[in-house]
Amino acid sequence: MNELENFKEETAFRLFGRSRNLAIAGNQCVKCGAHNLEFRDELSRKEHGISGFCQSCQDDVFGPSDEDKEEVLGIAHEILGEEE
């Protein structure tokens, strides 16, 4: 492993107590430990290959997608009887 990969592996172990490399290889989340991961899109799948985070943990760390925000706003407008 190069210096950056070593840093990411050591950081994951310190923060989450799990190997980032093993989590990625086993389709597991390094942060929460979830298995059998599914992703919203290809970009999120690529992010798992970088960070080792599942979709839920990605959303917690990076915030929800614009599509999710629009959906929530649409529902809120419906409940409040407002037009978008």
N, C-alpha and C positions, 0 to 999 in steps of 0.2 A: 504494500500500500504506500502511496505517496504521502507527503506531509499533510495535505488537506484531508485526505481520506482518514488518516490517523486521528486528526483533530475531530472530525465529525463522529468517528467511532467512540473516542474517549468522552466527548461531550454527551453523547446519547447515554453512555453508561453512567456518567455522573448524574445526569438529570433524571433518567427514567429507569436505570438499573437493567437495561436490556442492550443487546448488541444491535446496532443499526443494520449492519450487514446481514445478520441472521434474520432479523425481522423482514427486511426487504426480500431476501431469498425465500422466506417461508410465507410470503403474502400476509404478513402480520403488521400491525401498527406498533412502532417502537414506543410511542407515547402511552397509549391506553391498553395495548396488548390484544386488541380485537383481531380476529382471524377471518379468513374468507372475504377479503375486502372487495367492495364494489365502488367504482368511481363515477362521478357525474360526467366527466369528459376526459379526453386524451391528455389535456393539460394537467388535470388532477392526478391522473395515472403517472405522468412524468414526474410530478412533484413527489409522489410516493417514492419513486426511484432516487430522488435527491434527499428528502428529509426522512423518509420512512413513516410519514404520518398517513393515517386513514382519512377518508373524506371528512368525517366529523371533526377530527382534530385539526385538519387543514382549515375548516371553517372557523373553529375556535381561535386559531392562531392568526389567520389571514383575513378573517371576516367572510360573510356569506357572499355568494356570487351576485352579480347585478340582476340575473334572472330571479334569484331567490328574493332579493329586495323588492323587485317589481311585483312578484306574486304576493308577498306579504302586504305591500301597500295597496294592491288591488282588493284584497280581502278586507283590509281595514276600511277602505272607502265604501265597500259594499255594506259592511256592518254599520257604518256611520251614515249611510244613505247619501253619500257625497259622490259627485262626479269626479272622475280622474282628471 
